[in-house]
């Protein structure tokens, strides 16, 4: 079902809990779209005793708690508009890989939450829930993580090996195409599973980093964020601290689709209609700090590279971003996609 790439757990200085403000800001910018999308499109039955919500790729918080509160608030508002005398009981399923730090997640659950909470470990690239058991499926800034990087790109004997790079930004066309194909496979599996799990009248809400239509995969929105890390690794190759084959066989399992690319995959699946589609307001974003970099990528780097070089790698990182300007909103490539899907009858 693919590999596991958890964010750094705990509450320490390198944890995702302490270093996910960018994702939180992007999700906050989508709140009005989320609320209006629920009010306009969700079907809520008065007879419903329970209302099930799943956050797929929840990590460790606190962003997932904010999102779940927003969804519960919007559904409550919908029930009141419909004139229902009572509200359903809300059940929230928090999902992420089995290696996710669920202990930190549940230790930080808000005491004033208006829902019952449950954890569901497992990959969202396959089935997770019983048929038609979920009323709202939510996934924010998780689907750009692939189940795995394209295998042929890490094969040093392959003609399409992505040598000297850890990503497909500014790589040959064949490299970007391999990433695109892997994303398509993963999304096909994801959509097929969710089509089974979403109840009639329910909604699926997806937030994902993307790129504008008409751009190449090599012009992706994530490339500038990974360039300093890649530069650190290539310096260490030049200094013979890391061997060539170590970097040649490593590729980040991340992909940012174009709007049209994502739309075609949804239409190909055939089980969902697009109720709402927006690009999130562009933001100027600073390059990730060393703490943010570690929170997102340390676990996957430790899986591939020798453990003794990891601290050296991150000690070099601050110098790579020192004095560098933020990634501007006007660069045209840094966008977020926000999609609300309805289950077709």
Residue pairs with C-beta under 8 A, 6 or more apart in sequence:
1 122
1 123
1 125
1 126
1 147
2 123
2 125
2 146
2 147
2 148
2 186
3 147
3 148
3 253
4 97
4 98
4 99
4 123
5 97
5 145
5 253
5 299
5 300
6 59
6 96
6 97
6 99
6 100
6 101
6 299
7 15
7 16
7 20
7 59
7 60
7 100
7 101
7 295
7 296
7 299
8 14
8 15
8 16
8 294
8 295
8 296
8 298
8 299
9 15
9 16
9 60
9 100
9 101
9 103
9 104
10 17
10 60
10 101
10 104
11 17
11 18
11 104
11 108
12 18
13 291
14 291
14 294
14 295
14 298
15 60
15 104
15 295
16 59
16 60
16 295
16 296
17 60
17 61
17 62
17 104
17 108
18 291
18 295
19 289
19 291
19 292
19 294
19 295
19 296
20 59
20 62
20 63
20 295
22 285
22 288
22 292
23 63
23 140
23 141
24 62
24 63
24 66
25 283
26 140
26 141
26 207
26 280
26 283
26 336
27 63
27 66
27 67
27 140
27 141
27 207
28 66
29 280
29 281
29 283
29 336
30 207
30 278
30 280
30 336
30 338
31 70
33 276
33 278
33 338
33 340
34 70
34 71
34 74
34 205
34 338
34 340
35 70
35 73
35 74
35 77
36 276
37 203
37 205
37 275
37 276
37 340
38 71
38 74
38 75
38 78
38 136
38 203
39 74
39 77
39 78
39 81
40 275
40 276
41 203
41 275
41 276
41 340
41 342
42 75
42 78
42 135
42 136
42 201
42 202
42 203
43 200
43 201
43 202
44 51
44 75
44 78
44 79
44 82
44 84
44 88
44 135
44 201
45 201
46 82
46 84
48 88
48 135
49 88
49 89
50 88
50 89
50 90
50 91
51 75
51 88
51 89
51 90
51 91
51 135
51 136
52 91
52 93
52 133
52 134
52 135
52 136
52 199
53 68
53 71
53 72
53 90
53 91
53 92
53 93
53 115
53 134
53 135
53 136
53 137
53 138
54 92
54 93
54 95
54 120
54 128
54 129
54 134
54 136
54 137
54 138
54 197
55 64
55 67
55 68
55 92
55 93
55 94
55 95
55 138
55 139
55 140
56 95
56 96
56 124
56 128
56 137
56 138
56 139
56 142
57 95
57 96
57 124
57 139
57 140
57 141
57 142
57 143
57 145
58 64
58 94
58 95
58 96
58 100
58 105
59 96
59 100
59 105
59 142
60 100
60 101
60 102
60 104
60 105
60 108
61 104
61 105
61 108
61 109
62 108
63 140
64 94
64 105
65 108
65 109
65 110
65 113
67 138
67 140
68 92
68 113
68 115
68 138
69 110
69 113
69 114
71 136
71 138
71 205
72 90
72 92
72 114
72 115
75 88
75 90
75 135
75 136
76 87
76 114
79 87
79 88
89 116
90 114
90 115
90 116
91 115
91 116
91 118
92 115
92 116
92 117
92 118
93 118
93 119
93 120
93 129
93 134
94 102
94 105
94 117
94 118
94 119
94 120
95 119
95 120
95 121
95 122
95 124
95 128
96 102
96 121
97 121
97 122
97 123
98 121
98 122
99 299
100 121
102 119
102 121
105 119
106 117
106 119
109 117
120 128
120 129
122 128
123 147
124 139
124 142
124 143
124 190
124 193
125 147
125 186
125 189
125 190
125 193
126 189
126 193
127 193
127 196
127 197
128 193
128 197
129 197
130 197
131 196
131 197
132 196
132 197
132 198
132 199
132 200
133 197
133 199
134 197
134 198
134 199
134 202
135 198
135 199
135 201
135 202
135 203
136 202
136 203
136 204
136 205
137 194
137 197
137 198
137 202
137 203
137 204
137 205
138 204
138 205
139 204
139 205
139 206
139 207
139 208
140 206
140 207
141 207
141 208
141 209
143 186
143 187
143 190
143 206
143 208
144 208
144 209
144 222
144 254
144 255
144 256
144 257
145 253
145 254
146 179
146 182
146 183
146 186
146 253
146 254
146 255
147 182
147 185
147 186
147 189
147 253
148 182
148 253
149 179
149 182
149 251
149 252
149 253
150 178
150 179
150 181
150 182
150 251
152 158
152 160
152 161
152 178
153 160
153 161
153 162
153 175
153 178
153 179
153 251
154 161
154 162
154 248
154 249
154 250
154 251
155 161
155 249
156 163
156 245
156 248
156 249
160 172
160 174
160 175
160 178
161 248
161 249
162 168
162 171
162 175
162 248
162 251
163 244
163 248
164 234
164 237
164 247
164 248
165 171
165 175
165 230
165 251
166 226
166 229
166 230
166 233
166 247
166 250
166 251
166 252
167 222
167 223
167 226
167 230
167 251
167 252
167 254
168 175
168 176
168 178
168 179
168 217
168 218
168 220
168 223
168 251
168 255
169 218
169 219
169 220
169 222
169 223
169 224
169 226
169 227
170 218
170 223
171 218
173 216
173 218
175 218
176 216
176 217
176 218
176 220
177 217
179 217
179 255
180 217
180 255
180 257
180 261
182 255
183 255
183 257
183 261
184 265
187 262
187 265
188 265
188 268
188 269
191 265
191 266
191 269
191 271
191 272
192 269
192 271
194 204
195 269
195 271
195 272
195 343
198 204
198 343
199 343
200 343
200 345
201 343
202 342
202 343
203 275
203 340
203 341
203 342
204 272
204 340
204 341
204 343
205 338
205 339
205 340
205 341
206 337
206 338
206 339
206 340
206 341
207 280
207 336
207 337
207 338
207 339
208 256
208 257
208 262
208 336
208 337
208 339
209 221
209 222
209 256
209 334
209 335
209 336
209 337
210 221
210 256
210 257
210 258
210 259
210 262
210 279
210 335
210 336
210 337
211 217
211 219
211 220
211 221
211 256
211 257
211 258
211 333
211 335
212 258
212 259
212 332
212 333
212 335
213 258
213 259
213 260
214 258
215 258
215 333
217 255
219 333
220 255
220 256
220 333
221 256
221 333
221 334
221 335
222 254
222 256
223 333
224 287
224 327
224 334
225 287
225 288
225 327
226 252
226 254
228 287
228 288
228 293
228 317
228 320
228 321
228 324
229 293
229 297
229 313
229 317
229 320
231 320
232 313
232 316
232 317
232 320
233 242
233 247
233 313
234 247
235 316
236 242
236 309
236 312
236 313
236 316
237 243
237 244
237 246
237 247
241 309
241 312
242 305
242 309
246 304
246 305
246 306
249 304
250 304
250 305
252 297
252 300
253 300
257 265
257 337
259 277
259 279
259 337
262 337
262 339
263 274
263 277
266 272
266 274
266 339
266 341
270 344
271 343
271 344
272 341
272 342
272 343
272 344
273 341
273 342
273 344
274 339
274 340
274 341
274 342
275 340
275 341
275 342
276 338
276 339
276 340
277 337
277 338
277 339
277 340
278 337
278 338
279 335
279 336
279 337
279 338
280 335
280 336
280 337
280 338
282 329
282 330
282 334
282 335
283 329
283 334
284 326
284 327
284 328
284 329
285 326
285 327
285 334
286 326
286 327
287 321
287 324
287 326
287 327
288 296
288 321
289 321
290 314
290 317
290 318
293 314
293 317
294 314
298 310
298 314
301 310
301 313
302 310
305 313
327 334
